[in-house]
């Protein structure tokens, strides 16, 4: 095992938070770039959850992505 100095650990911790921020920005841009709609025939969003230490949705969320028209008007 290689001993890490305090400065090296601080650098690694900052690198992890920057990586998380990059993932967050990429995901938000992806979500913003589309209009999200329910599939044809879907009646609504299922909000049933399973109970336990971690809560999960019973059924997966299914959406249809349509390209968003970025028609900027001033």
mmJSON file of the N, C-alpha and C atoms, coordinates in Angstrom:
{"data_MODEL":{"atom_site":{
"group_PDB":["ATOM","ATOM","ATOM","ATOM","ATOM","ATOM","ATOM","ATOM","ATOM","ATOM","ATOM","ATOM","ATOM","ATOM","ATOM","ATOM","ATOM","ATOM","ATOM","ATOM","ATOM","ATOM","ATOM","ATOM","ATOM","ATOM","ATOM","ATOM","ATOM","ATOM","ATOM","ATOM","ATOM","ATOM","ATOM","ATOM","ATOM","ATOM","ATOM","ATOM","ATOM","ATOM","ATOM","ATOM","ATOM","ATOM","ATOM","ATOM","ATOM","ATOM","ATOM","ATOM","ATOM","ATOM","ATOM","ATOM","ATOM","ATOM","ATOM","ATOM","ATOM","ATOM","ATOM","ATOM","ATOM","ATOM","ATOM","ATOM","ATOM","ATOM","ATOM","ATOM","ATOM","ATOM","ATOM","ATOM","ATOM","ATOM","ATOM","ATOM","ATOM","ATOM","ATOM","ATOM","ATOM","ATOM","ATOM","ATOM","ATOM","ATOM","ATOM","ATOM","ATOM","ATOM","ATOM","ATOM","ATOM","ATOM","ATOM","ATOM","ATOM","ATOM","ATOM","ATOM","ATOM","ATOM","ATOM","ATOM","ATOM","ATOM","ATOM","ATOM","ATOM","ATOM","ATOM","ATOM","ATOM","ATOM","ATOM","ATOM","ATOM","ATOM","ATOM","ATOM","ATOM","ATOM","ATOM","ATOM","ATOM","ATOM","ATOM","ATOM","ATOM","ATOM","ATOM","ATOM","ATOM","ATOM","ATOM","ATOM","ATOM","ATOM","ATOM","ATOM","ATOM","ATOM","ATOM","ATOM","ATOM","ATOM","ATOM","ATOM","ATOM","ATOM","ATOM","ATOM","ATOM","ATOM","ATOM","ATOM","ATOM","ATOM","ATOM","ATOM","ATOM","ATOM","ATOM","ATOM","ATOM","ATOM","ATOM","ATOM","ATOM","ATOM","ATOM","ATOM","ATOM","ATOM","ATOM","ATOM","ATOM","ATOM","ATOM","ATOM","ATOM","ATOM","ATOM","ATOM","ATOM","ATOM","ATOM","ATOM","ATOM","ATOM","ATOM","ATOM","ATOM","ATOM","ATOM","ATOM","ATOM","ATOM","ATOM","ATOM","ATOM","ATOM","ATOM","ATOM","ATOM","ATOM","ATOM","ATOM","ATOM","ATOM","ATOM","ATOM","ATOM","ATOM","ATOM","ATOM","ATOM","ATOM"],
"id":[1,2,3,4,5,6,7,8,9,10,11,12,13,14,15,16,17,18,19,20,21,22,23,24,25,26,27,28,29,30,31,32,33,34,35,36,37,38,39,40,41,42,43,44,45,46,47,48,49,50,51,52,53,54,55,56,57,58,59,60,61,62,63,64,65,66,67,68,69,70,71,72,73,74,75,76,77,78,79,80,81,82,83,84,85,86,87,88,89,90,91,92,93,94,95,96,97,98,99,100,101,102,103,104,105,106,107,108,109,110,111,112,113,114,115,116,117,118,119,120,121,122,123,124,125,126,127,128,129,130,131,132,133,134,135,136,137,138,139,140,141,142,143,144,145,146,147,148,149,150,151,152,153,154,155,156,157,158,159,160,161,162,163,164,165,166,167,168,169,170,171,172,173,174,175,176,177,178,179,180,181,182,183,184,185,186,187,188,189,190,191,192,193,194,195,196,197,198,199,200,201,202,203,204,205,206,207,208,209,210,211,212,213,214,215,216,217,218,219,220,221,222],
"type_symbol":["N","C","C","N","C","C","N","C","C","N","C","C","N","C","C","N","C","C","N","C","C","N","C","C","N","C","C","N","C","C","N","C","C","N","C","C","N","C","C","N","C","C","N","C","C","N","C","C","N","C","C","N","C","C","N","C","C","N","C","C","N","C","C","N","C","C","N","C","C","N","C","C","N","C","C","N","C","C","N","C","C","N","C","C","N","C","C","N","C","C","N","C","C","N","C","C","N","C","C","N","C","C","N","C","C","N","C","C","N","C","C","N","C","C","N","C","C","N","C","C","N","C","C","N","C","C","N","C","C","N","C","C","N","C","C","N","C","C","N","C","C","N","C","C","N","C","C","N","C","C","N","C","C","N","C","C","N","C","C","N","C","C","N","C","C","N","C","C","N","C","C","N","C","C","N","C","C","N","C","C","N","C","C","N","C","C","N","C","C","N","C","C","N","C","C","N","C","C","N","C","C","N","C","C","N","C","C","N","C","C","N","C","C","N","C","C","N","C","C","N","C","C"],
"label_atom_id":["N","CA","C","N","CA","C","N","CA","C","N","CA","C","N","CA","C","N","CA","C","N","CA","C","N","CA","C","N","CA","C","N","CA","C","N","CA","C","N","CA","C","N","CA","C","N","CA","C","N","CA","C","N","CA","C","N","CA","C","N","CA","C","N","CA","C","N","CA","C","N","CA","C","N","CA","C","N","CA","C","N","CA","C","N","CA","C","N","CA","C","N","CA","C","N","CA","C","N","CA","C","N","CA","C","N","CA","C","N","CA","C","N","CA","C","N","CA","C","N","CA","C","N","CA","C","N","CA","C","N","CA","C","N","CA","C","N","CA","C","N","CA","C","N","CA","C","N","CA","C","N","CA","C","N","CA","C","N","CA","C","N","CA","C","N","CA","C","N","CA","C","N","CA","C","N","CA","C","N","CA","C","N","CA","C","N","CA","C","N","CA","C","N","CA","C","N","CA","C","N","CA","C","N","CA","C","N","CA","C","N","CA","C","N","CA","C","N","CA","C","N","CA","C","N","CA","C","N","CA","C","N","CA","C","N","CA","C","N","CA","C","N","CA","C","N","CA","C","N","CA","C","N","CA","C","N","CA","C"],
"label_alt_id":[null,null,null,null,null,null,null,null,null,null,null,null,null,null,null,null,null,null,null,null,null,null,null,null,null,null,null,null,null,null,null,null,null,null,null,null,null,null,null,null,null,null,null,null,null,null,null,null,null,null,null,null,null,null,null,null,null,null,null,null,null,null,null,null,null,null,null,null,null,null,null,null,null,null,null,null,null,null,null,null,null,null,null,null,null,null,null,null,null,null,null,null,null,null,null,null,null,null,null,null,null,null,null,null,null,null,null,null,null,null,null,null,null,null,null,null,null,null,null,null,null,null,null,null,null,null,null,null,null,null,null,null,null,null,null,null,null,null,null,null,null,null,null,null,null,null,null,null,null,null,null,null,null,null,null,null,null,null,null,null,null,null,null,null,null,null,null,null,null,null,null,null,null,null,null,null,null,null,null,null,null,null,null,null,null,null,null,null,null,null,null,null,null,null,null,null,null,null,null,null,null,null,null,null,null,null,null,null,null,null,null,null,null,null,null,null,null,null,null,null,null,null],
"label_comp_id":["UNK","UNK","UNK","UNK","UNK","UNK","UNK","UNK","UNK","UNK","UNK","UNK","UNK","UNK","UNK","UNK","UNK","UNK","UNK","UNK","UNK","UNK","UNK","UNK","UNK","UNK","UNK","UNK","UNK","UNK","UNK","UNK","UNK","UNK","UNK","UNK","UNK","UNK","UNK","UNK","UNK","UNK","UNK","UNK","UNK","UNK","UNK","UNK","UNK","UNK","UNK","UNK","UNK","UNK","UNK","UNK","UNK","UNK","UNK","UNK","UNK","UNK","UNK","UNK","UNK","UNK","UNK","UNK","UNK","UNK","UNK","UNK","UNK","UNK","UNK","UNK","UNK","UNK","UNK","UNK","UNK","UNK","UNK","UNK","UNK","UNK","UNK","UNK","UNK","UNK","UNK","UNK","UNK","UNK","UNK","UNK","UNK","UNK","UNK","UNK","UNK","UNK","UNK","UNK","UNK","UNK","UNK","UNK","UNK","UNK","UNK","UNK","UNK","UNK","UNK","UNK","UNK","UNK","UNK","UNK","UNK","UNK","UNK","UNK","UNK","UNK","UNK","UNK","UNK","UNK","UNK","UNK","UNK","UNK","UNK","UNK","UNK","UNK","UNK","UNK","UNK","UNK","UNK","UNK","UNK","UNK","UNK","UNK","UNK","UNK","UNK","UNK","UNK","UNK","UNK","UNK","UNK","UNK","UNK","UNK","UNK","UNK","UNK","UNK","UNK","UNK","UNK","UNK","UNK","UNK","UNK","UNK","UNK","UNK","UNK","UNK","UNK","UNK","UNK","UNK","UNK","UNK","UNK","UNK","UNK","UNK","UNK","UNK","UNK","UNK","UNK","UNK","UNK","UNK","UNK","UNK","UNK","UNK","UNK","UNK","UNK","UNK","UNK","UNK","UNK","UNK","UNK","UNK","UNK","UNK","UNK","UNK","UNK","UNK","UNK","UNK","UNK","UNK","UNK","UNK","UNK","UNK"],
"label_asym_id":["A","A","A","A","A","A","A","A","A","A","A","A","A","A","A","A","A","A","A","A","A","A","A","A","A","A","A","A","A","A","A","A","A","A","A","A","A","A","A","A","A","A","A","A","A","A","A","A","A","A","A","A","A","A","A","A","A","A","A","A","A","A","A","A","A","A","A","A","A","A","A","A","A","A","A","A","A","A","A","A","A","A","A","A","A","A","A","A","A","A","A","A","A","A","A","A","A","A","A","A","A","A","A","A","A","A","A","A","A","A","A","A","A","A","A","A","A","A","A","A","A","A","A","A","A","A","A","A","A","A","A","A","A","A","A","A","A","A","A","A","A","A","A","A","A","A","A","A","A","A","A","A","A","A","A","A","A","A","A","A","A","A","A","A","A","A","A","A","A","A","A","A","A","A","A","A","A","A","A","A","A","A","A","A","A","A","A","A","A","A","A","A","A","A","A","A","A","A","A","A","A","A","A","A","A","A","A","A","A","A","A","A","A","A","A","A","A","A","A","A","A","A"],
"label_entity_id":["1","1","1","1","1","1","1","1","1","1","1","1","1","1","1","1","1","1","1","1","1","1","1","1","1","1","1","1","1","1","1","1","1","1","1","1","1","1","1","1","1","1","1","1","1","1","1","1","1","1","1","1","1","1","1","1","1","1","1","1","1","1","1","1","1","1","1","1","1","1","1","1","1","1","1","1","1","1","1","1","1","1","1","1","1","1","1","1","1","1","1","1","1","1","1","1","1","1","1","1","1","1","1","1","1","1","1","1","1","1","1","1","1","1","1","1","1","1","1","1","1","1","1","1","1","1","1","1","1","1","1","1","1","1","1","1","1","1","1","1","1","1","1","1","1","1","1","1","1","1","1","1","1","1","1","1","1","1","1","1","1","1","1","1","1","1","1","1","1","1","1","1","1","1","1","1","1","1","1","1","1","1","1","1","1","1","1","1","1","1","1","1","1","1","1","1","1","1","1","1","1","1","1","1","1","1","1","1","1","1","1","1","1","1","1","1","1","1","1","1","1","1"],
"label_seq_id":[1,1,1,2,2,2,3,3,3,4,4,4,5,5,5,6,6,6,7,7,7,8,8,8,9,9,9,10,10,10,11,11,11,12,12,12,13,13,13,14,14,14,15,15,15,16,16,16,17,17,17,18,18,18,19,19,19,20,20,20,21,21,21,22,22,22,23,23,23,24,24,24,25,25,25,26,26,26,27,27,27,28,28,28,29,29,29,30,30,30,31,31,31,32,32,32,33,33,33,34,34,34,35,35,35,36,36,36,37,37,37,38,38,38,39,39,39,40,40,40,41,41,41,42,42,42,43,43,43,44,44,44,45,45,45,46,46,46,47,47,47,48,48,48,49,49,49,50,50,50,51,51,51,52,52,52,53,53,53,54,54,54,55,55,55,56,56,56,57,57,57,58,58,58,59,59,59,60,60,60,61,61,61,62,62,62,63,63,63,64,64,64,65,65,65,66,66,66,67,67,67,68,68,68,69,69,69,70,70,70,71,71,71,72,72,72,73,73,73,74,74,74],
"pdbx_PDB_ins_code":[null,null,null,null,null,null,null,null,null,null,null,null,null,null,null,null,null,null,null,null,null,null,null,null,null,null,null,null,null,null,null,null,null,null,null,null,null,null,null,null,null,null,null,null,null,null,null,null,null,null,null,null,null,null,null,null,null,null,null,null,null,null,null,null,null,null,null,null,null,null,null,null,null,null,null,null,null,null,null,null,null,null,null,null,null,null,null,null,null,null,null,null,null,null,null,null,null,null,null,null,null,null,null,null,null,null,null,null,null,null,null,null,null,null,null,null,null,null,null,null,null,null,null,null,null,null,null,null,null,null,null,null,null,null,null,null,null,null,null,null,null,null,null,null,null,null,null,null,null,null,null,null,null,null,null,null,null,null,null,null,null,null,null,null,null,null,null,null,null,null,null,null,null,null,null,null,null,null,null,null,null,null,null,null,null,null,null,null,null,null,null,null,null,null,null,null,null,null,null,null,null,null,null,null,null,null,null,null,null,null,null,null,null,null,null,null,null,null,null,null,null,null],
"Cartn_x":[0.835,0.0,0.882,0.54,1.308,0.693,1.49,0.922,0.612,-0.537,-0.934,-0.764,-0.208,-0.084,-1.443,-1.606,-2.858,-3.208,-2.219,-2.474,-2.979,-2.461,-2.908,-4.348,-4.709,-6.078,-7.038,-6.659,-7.497,-7.72,-6.687,-6.809,-7.774,-7.673,-8.563,-10.005,-10.214,-11.572,-12.181,-11.404,-11.897,-12.202,-11.406,-11.606,-12.918,-13.248,-14.502,-15.701,-15.652,-16.787,-16.934,-15.833,-15.92,-16.519,-16.169,-16.741,-18.241,-18.69,-20.125,-20.838,-20.232,-20.83,-20.933,-19.92,-19.971,-21.092,-21.296,-22.384,-23.726,-23.861,-25.098,-25.43,-24.442,-24.658,-25.023,-24.339,-24.631,-26.047,-26.454,-27.797,-28.863,-28.624,-29.608,-29.728,-28.631,-28.7,-29.454,-29.267,-29.982,-31.478,-31.865,-33.278,-33.892,-33.175,-33.682,-33.824,-33.052,-33.029,-34.218,-35.069,-36.199,-37.494,-38.607,-39.939,-40.288,-40.654,-40.944,-42.443,-42.946,-44.378,-44.601,-45.809,-46.179,-46.41,-46.139,-46.394,-47.884,-48.201,-49.596,-50.273,-51.433,-52.176,-51.901,-50.904,-50.608,-51.611,-52.108,-53.125,-52.535,-51.348,-50.724,-49.434,-48.839,-47.587,-47.911,-47.345,-47.549,-46.686,-47.289,-46.544,-46.412,-46.697,-46.555,-45.089,-44.801,-43.425,-43.318,-42.142,-41.871,-41.272,-41.479,-40.974,-39.818,-38.896,-37.727,-36.711,-35.475,-34.414,-34.273,-34.377,-34.345,-35.672,-36.289,-37.577,-37.355,-37.983,-37.913,-39.317,-39.418,-40.714,-41.053,-42.339,-42.783,-42.633,-43.051,-42.942,-42.051,-41.283,-40.361,-41.138,-40.549,-41.125,-40.822,-41.84,-41.668,-42.126,-41.211,-41.491,-41.002,-41.569,-41.143,-40.476,-39.276,-38.53,-38.767,-39.138,-39.274,-38.336,-37.7,-36.718,-37.392,-36.773,-37.301,-36.887,-37.819,-37.535,-37.047,-35.762,-35.189,-35.347,-36.543,-36.828,-36.732,-35.523,-35.276,-35.859,-36.73,-37.306,-37.069,-36.74,-36.492,-37.621],
"Cartn_y":[-1.177,0.0,1.244,2.197,3.425,4.462,5.018,6.049,7.326,7.926,9.155,10.321,11.382,12.574,13.275,14.215,14.95,15.677,16.262,16.993,16.077,14.864,13.915,13.525,13.247,12.866,14.009,15.226,16.392,16.516,16.268,16.331,15.266,14.038,12.959,13.249,13.803,14.125,15.205,16.205,17.251,16.683,15.731,15.115,14.32,13.646,12.896,13.833,14.944,15.87,16.523,16.77,17.333,16.312,15.048,14.0,13.885,13.98,13.93,15.127,16.296,17.49,17.343,16.749,16.535,15.586,14.538,13.602,14.307,15.126,15.864,16.811,17.541,18.491,17.749,16.641,15.864,15.307,14.778,14.231,15.316,16.485,17.569,18.074,18.134,18.534,17.51,16.233,15.188,15.282,15.485,15.596,16.838,17.936,19.189,19.151,18.299,18.272,17.56,16.958,16.208,16.639,16.464,16.538,15.122,14.919,13.585,13.399,12.316,12.018,10.564,10.281,8.904,8.16,6.857,6.089,6.035,5.725,5.62,4.502,4.813,3.823,3.842,4.584,4.675,5.609,5.205,5.993,7.005,6.82,7.741,7.145,7.841,7.388,6.531,5.331,4.418,4.89,5.12,5.618,4.581,3.306,2.26,2.031,1.792,1.602,0.328,-0.276,-1.386,-0.797,-1.447,-0.93,-1.79,-1.163,-1.848,-0.799,-1.201,-0.265,0.807,0.385,1.295,1.176,2.305,2.283,2.277,1.329,1.225,1.307,1.741,1.725,0.287,-0.061,-1.401,-1.652,-0.696,-0.805,0.322,0.012,1.0,2.157,3.337,4.506,4.419,4.454,4.355,5.667,6.297,7.56,7.497,8.352,8.468,9.825,9.828,11.073,11.596,12.865,13.541,14.74,14.986,16.067,17.39,18.149,19.441,20.499,21.356,22.422,23.644,23.918,25.073,26.303,26.813,27.967,29.223,29.772,30.912,32.188,32.799,34.068,35.091,36.312,37.335,38.335],
"Cartn_z":[0.0,0.0,0.0,-0.825,-0.942,-0.015,0.895,1.789,1.007,1.27,0.6,1.548,1.053,1.881,1.933,2.829,2.972,1.676,1.014,-0.217,-1.325,-1.402,-2.418,-2.156,-0.91,-0.577,-0.881,-0.563,-0.853,-2.353,-3.134,-4.586,-5.086,-4.55,-4.972,-4.577,-3.396,-2.951,-3.843,-4.218,-5.112,-6.494,-6.939,-8.244,-8.272,-7.171,-7.096,-7.147,-6.444,-6.454,-7.825,-8.519,-9.862,-10.825,-10.663,-11.502,-11.292,-10.032,-9.743,-10.355,-10.311,-10.909,-12.425,-13.056,-14.508,-14.897,-14.118,-14.398,-14.235,-13.194,-12.945,-14.091,-14.577,-15.675,-16.962,-17.236,-18.434,-18.393,-17.257,-17.116,-17.239,-16.637,-16.736,-18.173,-18.918,-20.324,-21.156,-20.856,-21.571,-21.298,-20.058,-19.704,-20.344,-20.36,-20.906,-22.428,-23.091,-24.554,-25.18,-24.379,-24.905,-24.237,-24.965,-24.376,-23.97,-22.726,-22.214,-22.127,-22.716,-22.719,-22.314,-21.853,-21.56,-22.867,-22.898,-24.118,-24.44,-25.684,-26.121,-25.319,-24.785,-24.026,-22.536,-22.101,-20.671,-20.004,-18.844,-18.161,-17.183,-16.776,-15.834,-15.3,-14.371,-13.782,-12.562,-12.526,-11.408,-10.233,-9.08,-7.927,-6.818,-7.121,-6.112,-5.803,-4.525,-4.086,-3.271,-3.254,-2.351,-1.087,0.017,1.291,1.78,2.413,2.935,3.365,3.456,3.83,2.752,1.499,0.363,-0.368,-0.705,-1.391,-2.895,-3.576,-5.033,-5.605,-6.849,-7.536,-7.893,-7.78,-8.12,-9.616,-10.428,-11.89,-12.402,-13.43,-13.997,-14.642,-14.603,-15.253,-16.745,-17.554,-19.012,-19.632,-20.374,-21.044,-22.484,-23.313,-24.702,-24.855,-25.417,-25.612,-27.019,-27.12,-28.413,-28.399,-29.526,-29.6,-29.288,-28.394,-27.973,-28.983,-29.378,-30.332,-29.56,-29.634,-28.959,-29.854,-29.944,-30.774,-29.901,-29.824,-28.936,-29.533,-28.803,-29.241,-28.154,-28.567,-27.556,-27.473],
"occupancy":[1.0,1.0,1.0,1.0,1.0,1.0,1.0,1.0,1.0,1.0,1.0,1.0,1.0,1.0,1.0,1.0,1.0,1.0,1.0,1.0,1.0,1.0,1.0,1.0,1.0,1.0,1.0,1.0,1.0,1.0,1.0,1.0,1.0,1.0,1.0,1.0,1.0,1.0,1.0,1.0,1.0,1.0,1.0,1.0,1.0,1.0,1.0,1.0,1.0,1.0,1.0,1.0,1.0,1.0,1.0,1.0,1.0,1.0,1.0,1.0,1.0,1.0,1.0,1.0,1.0,1.0,1.0,1.0,1.0,1.0,1.0,1.0,1.0,1.0,1.0,1.0,1.0,1.0,1.0,1.0,1.0,1.0,1.0,1.0,1.0,1.0,1.0,1.0,1.0,1.0,1.0,1.0,1.0,1.0,1.0,1.0,1.0,1.0,1.0,1.0,1.0,1.0,1.0,1.0,1.0,1.0,1.0,1.0,1.0,1.0,1.0,1.0,1.0,1.0,1.0,1.0,1.0,1.0,1.0,1.0,1.0,1.0,1.0,1.0,1.0,1.0,1.0,1.0,1.0,1.0,1.0,1.0,1.0,1.0,1.0,1.0,1.0,1.0,1.0,1.0,1.0,1.0,1.0,1.0,1.0,1.0,1.0,1.0,1.0,1.0,1.0,1.0,1.0,1.0,1.0,1.0,1.0,1.0,1.0,1.0,1.0,1.0,1.0,1.0,1.0,1.0,1.0,1.0,1.0,1.0,1.0,1.0,1.0,1.0,1.0,1.0,1.0,1.0,1.0,1.0,1.0,1.0,1.0,1.0,1.0,1.0,1.0,1.0,1.0,1.0,1.0,1.0,1.0,1.0,1.0,1.0,1.0,1.0,1.0,1.0,1.0,1.0,1.0,1.0,1.0,1.0,1.0,1.0,1.0,1.0,1.0,1.0,1.0,1.0,1.0,1.0,1.0,1.0,1.0,1.0,1.0,1.0],
"B_iso_or_equiv":[0.0,0.0,0.0,0.0,0.0,0.0,0.0,0.0,0.0,0.0,0.0,0.0,0.0,0.0,0.0,0.0,0.0,0.0,0.0,0.0,0.0,0.0,0.0,0.0,0.0,0.0,0.0,0.0,0.0,0.0,0.0,0.0,0.0,0.0,0.0,0.0,0.0,0.0,0.0,0.0,0.0,0.0,0.0,0.0,0.0,0.0,0.0,0.0,0.0,0.0,0.0,0.0,0.0,0.0,0.0,0.0,0.0,0.0,0.0,0.0,0.0,0.0,0.0,0.0,0.0,0.0,0.0,0.0,0.0,0.0,0.0,0.0,0.0,0.0,0.0,0.0,0.0,0.0,0.0,0.0,0.0,0.0,0.0,0.0,0.0,0.0,0.0,0.0,0.0,0.0,0.0,0.0,0.0,0.0,0.0,0.0,0.0,0.0,0.0,0.0,0.0,0.0,0.0,0.0,0.0,0.0,0.0,0.0,0.0,0.0,0.0,0.0,0.0,0.0,0.0,0.0,0.0,0.0,0.0,0.0,0.0,0.0,0.0,0.0,0.0,0.0,0.0,0.0,0.0,0.0,0.0,0.0,0.0,0.0,0.0,0.0,0.0,0.0,0.0,0.0,0.0,0.0,0.0,0.0,0.0,0.0,0.0,0.0,0.0,0.0,0.0,0.0,0.0,0.0,0.0,0.0,0.0,0.0,0.0,0.0,0.0,0.0,0.0,0.0,0.0,0.0,0.0,0.0,0.0,0.0,0.0,0.0,0.0,0.0,0.0,0.0,0.0,0.0,0.0,0.0,0.0,0.0,0.0,0.0,0.0,0.0,0.0,0.0,0.0,0.0,0.0,0.0,0.0,0.0,0.0,0.0,0.0,0.0,0.0,0.0,0.0,0.0,0.0,0.0,0.0,0.0,0.0,0.0,0.0,0.0,0.0,0.0,0.0,0.0,0.0,0.0,0.0,0.0,0.0,0.0,0.0,0.0],
"pdbx_formal_charge":[null,null,null,null,null,null,null,null,null,null,null,null,null,null,null,null,null,null,null,null,null,null,null,null,null,null,null,null,null,null,null,null,null,null,null,null,null,null,null,null,null,null,null,null,null,null,null,null,null,null,null,null,null,null,null,null,null,null,null,null,null,null,null,null,null,null,null,null,null,null,null,null,null,null,null,null,null,null,null,null,null,null,null,null,null,null,null,null,null,null,null,null,null,null,null,null,null,null,null,null,null,null,null,null,null,null,null,null,null,null,null,null,null,null,null,null,null,null,null,null,null,null,null,null,null,null,null,null,null,null,null,null,null,null,null,null,null,null,null,null,null,null,null,null,null,null,null,null,null,null,null,null,null,null,null,null,null,null,null,null,null,null,null,null,null,null,null,null,null,null,null,null,null,null,null,null,null,null,null,null,null,null,null,null,null,null,null,null,null,null,null,null,null,null,null,null,null,null,null,null,null,null,null,null,null,null,null,null,null,null,null,null,null,null,null,null,null,null,null,null,null,null],
"auth_seq_id":[1,1,1,2,2,2,3,3,3,4,4,4,5,5,5,6,6,6,7,7,7,8,8,8,9,9,9,10,10,10,11,11,11,12,12,12,13,13,13,14,14,14,15,15,15,16,16,16,17,17,17,18,18,18,19,19,19,20,20,20,21,21,21,22,22,22,23,23,23,24,24,24,25,25,25,26,26,26,27,27,27,28,28,28,29,29,29,30,30,30,31,31,31,32,32,32,33,33,33,34,34,34,35,35,35,36,36,36,37,37,37,38,38,38,39,39,39,40,40,40,41,41,41,42,42,42,43,43,43,44,44,44,45,45,45,46,46,46,47,47,47,48,48,48,49,49,49,50,50,50,51,51,51,52,52,52,53,53,53,54,54,54,55,55,55,56,56,56,57,57,57,58,58,58,59,59,59,60,60,60,61,61,61,62,62,62,63,63,63,64,64,64,65,65,65,66,66,66,67,67,67,68,68,68,69,69,69,70,70,70,71,71,71,72,72,72,73,73,73,74,74,74],
"auth_comp_id":["UNK","UNK","UNK","UNK","UNK","UNK","UNK","UNK","UNK","UNK","UNK","UNK","UNK","UNK","UNK","UNK","UNK","UNK","UNK","UNK","UNK","UNK","UNK","UNK","UNK","UNK","UNK","UNK","UNK","UNK","UNK","UNK","UNK","UNK","UNK","UNK","UNK","UNK","UNK","UNK","UNK","UNK","UNK","UNK","UNK","UNK","UNK","UNK","UNK","UNK","UNK","UNK","UNK","UNK","UNK","UNK","UNK","UNK","UNK","UNK","UNK","UNK","UNK","UNK","UNK","UNK","UNK","UNK","UNK","UNK","UNK","UNK","UNK","UNK","UNK","UNK","UNK","UNK","UNK","UNK","UNK","UNK","UNK","UNK","UNK","UNK","UNK","UNK","UNK","UNK","UNK","UNK","UNK","UNK","UNK","UNK","UNK","UNK","UNK","UNK","UNK","UNK","UNK","UNK","UNK","UNK","UNK","UNK","UNK","UNK","UNK","UNK","UNK","UNK","UNK","UNK","UNK","UNK","UNK","UNK","UNK","UNK","UNK","UNK","UNK","UNK","UNK","UNK","UNK","UNK","UNK","UNK","UNK","UNK","UNK","UNK","UNK","UNK","UNK","UNK","UNK","UNK","UNK","UNK","UNK","UNK","UNK","UNK","UNK","UNK","UNK","UNK","UNK","UNK","UNK","UNK","UNK","UNK","UNK","UNK","UNK","UNK","UNK","UNK","UNK","UNK","UNK","UNK","UNK","UNK","UNK","UNK","UNK","UNK","UNK","UNK","UNK","UNK","UNK","UNK","UNK","UNK","UNK","UNK","UNK","UNK","UNK","UNK","UNK","UNK","UNK","UNK","UNK","UNK","UNK","UNK","UNK","UNK","UNK","UNK","UNK","UNK","UNK","UNK","UNK","UNK","UNK","UNK","UNK","UNK","UNK","UNK","UNK","UNK","UNK","UNK","UNK","UNK","UNK","UNK","UNK","UNK"],
"auth_asym_id":["A","A","A","A","A","A","A","A","A","A","A","A","A","A","A","A","A","A","A","A","A","A","A","A","A","A","A","A","A","A","A","A","A","A","A","A","A","A","A","A","A","A","A","A","A","A","A","A","A","A","A","A","A","A","A","A","A","A","A","A","A","A","A","A","A","A","A","A","A","A","A","A","A","A","A","A","A","A","A","A","A","A","A","A","A","A","A","A","A","A","A","A","A","A","A","A","A","A","A","A","A","A","A","A","A","A","A","A","A","A","A","A","A","A","A","A","A","A","A","A","A","A","A","A","A","A","A","A","A","A","A","A","A","A","A","A","A","A","A","A","A","A","A","A","A","A","A","A","A","A","A","A","A","A","A","A","A","A","A","A","A","A","A","A","A","A","A","A","A","A","A","A","A","A","A","A","A","A","A","A","A","A","A","A","A","A","A","A","A","A","A","A","A","A","A","A","A","A","A","A","A","A","A","A","A","A","A","A","A","A","A","A","A","A","A","A","A","A","A","A","A","A"],
"auth_atom_id":["N","CA","C","N","CA","C","N","CA","C","N","CA","C","N","CA","C","N","CA","C","N","CA","C","N","CA","C","N","CA","C","N","CA","C","N","CA","C","N","CA","C","N","CA","C","N","CA","C","N","CA","C","N","CA","C","N","CA","C","N","CA","C","N","CA","C","N","CA","C","N","CA","C","N","CA","C","N","CA","C","N","CA","C","N","CA","C","N","CA","C","N","CA","C","N","CA","C","N","CA","C","N","CA","C","N","CA","C","N","CA","C","N","CA","C","N","CA","C","N","CA","C","N","CA","C","N","CA","C","N","CA","C","N","CA","C","N","CA","C","N","CA","C","N","CA","C","N","CA","C","N","CA","C","N","CA","C","N","CA","C","N","CA","C","N","CA","C","N","CA","C","N","CA","C","N","CA","C","N","CA","C","N","CA","C","N","CA","C","N","CA","C","N","CA","C","N","CA","C","N","CA","C","N","CA","C","N","CA","C","N","CA","C","N","CA","C","N","CA","C","N","CA","C","N","CA","C","N","CA","C","N","CA","C","N","CA","C","N","CA","C","N","CA","C","N","CA","C","N","CA","C","N","CA","C","N","CA","C"],
"pdbx_PDB_model_num":[1,1,1,1,1,1,1,1,1,1,1,1,1,1,1,1,1,1,1,1,1,1,1,1,1,1,1,1,1,1,1,1,1,1,1,1,1,1,1,1,1,1,1,1,1,1,1,1,1,1,1,1,1,1,1,1,1,1,1,1,1,1,1,1,1,1,1,1,1,1,1,1,1,1,1,1,1,1,1,1,1,1,1,1,1,1,1,1,1,1,1,1,1,1,1,1,1,1,1,1,1,1,1,1,1,1,1,1,1,1,1,1,1,1,1,1,1,1,1,1,1,1,1,1,1,1,1,1,1,1,1,1,1,1,1,1,1,1,1,1,1,1,1,1,1,1,1,1,1,1,1,1,1,1,1,1,1,1,1,1,1,1,1,1,1,1,1,1,1,1,1,1,1,1,1,1,1,1,1,1,1,1,1,1,1,1,1,1,1,1,1,1,1,1,1,1,1,1,1,1,1,1,1,1,1,1,1,1,1,1,1,1,1,1,1,1,1,1,1,1,1,1]
}}}
